[in-house]
Amino acid sequence: MLLSMTPVSGPPGTLVTFRGVGFGTKPGRIAFLSNLTSLGQVNVAIRVWTPTRIEAFVPKTVARGLYTPELWTATGTPVGPGSDAAWPIFRVTDVTSIVSG
């Protein structure tokens, strides 16, 4: 069960952490689904996969907009939020919106 996702926005390439339970010990699959049907589904590169935490990168090929991340275990079981929780939404921002320090 997916409990949280941080951060909830950033440019392509952002490292996102998903926390929850029941992810399994073997990496499954993550996809970002565009809220605009024309952009479709983009698979995500996974950095860490544990039973309670997943770290993955927002694909560098995605356009600015809103995306719903979908997670599946290695056995193909969907990992979603608890029954009363909404699916998280990730907002991809422009690369030019990054402020350098």
N, C-alpha and C positions, 0 to 999 in steps of 0.2 A: 504494500500500500504506500503510495506517494504521500508524504507529509509536507514537504516544502521544496522550493526551488529558489536559489539565490545565485546571482542577482536576477532581477526580473526584466532588465533591459541592458543594452550595450551594443557595440558595433559587431559586425561579423568577426569571428575568431575569439569572442569572449568565452572564458571558461565558466561553465555553469555547474553548480553543485545541486544534486537532487538528494534529499534525505527521506528515509522511510524505513519500511520493514518488508521482508519477503522478496528482495531483489534476486536472491540466489547467489551462489559463489562463482558461477561462470558468466562471462559477459553475454548479454543479450543484444538487443538492438534498440536504437533510439532514432526517431525521425521527428523533424519539425514540419508540421503541417501548416501551410499558409492559410490565413483566413480569407485570402483571395483565391478562389478555385483555380485560376489560371496559372498560379505558381506551383501548385501541387505539393508533393512531399519531397523533402531533402533529407537524406541519411546523415547521421552525425558521427564524428570521430570520438571514440570513447578513450579517456585517459585512465580512469580508475573505476572498478566495479567491485563492490563488496555487498554483503547482504543488507547493509543499511545506508550505503552512500555510493553515489555514482558521480563522477566528474566527466564532463564532456564539453567539447568545443562547439559553439555556434558555427555552422558551416560558413566558410569565407565566400561562398557563391550566392548567399541569400541577399535579397533586396531589402531595403528598409520596409518595415511593416510589422504586423502582428502575427505571431506563430504560436501554435499549440504543440508542445512537445508530447510525443507519445512514446512510452517505454514498453518493451516486451522482455520477459525473461529469456534465458537460453532455450527453454522448452517451448517458447512461443506464447506464453501466457501474458496477457496485457497487464501492466502495472498501472493502476489508476489511483486517484485520490479516494479517501474514505467516502462513504455514502452521502454525507452532508456537505462535502467540500467540492468546490468548483475546480475544473481543470485549470492549471496555471497557464498564463499567457506570457510569452516573452516578446518584448518590443525591440526589434532590431533598429538601431539608430544609424545615422550616417557615420562613416569613418571620419569625416571632417569635423564631427561634433566632439571629438576627443580633445581635451585640453591638456597640453603638455606642461610639465612642471619645471 
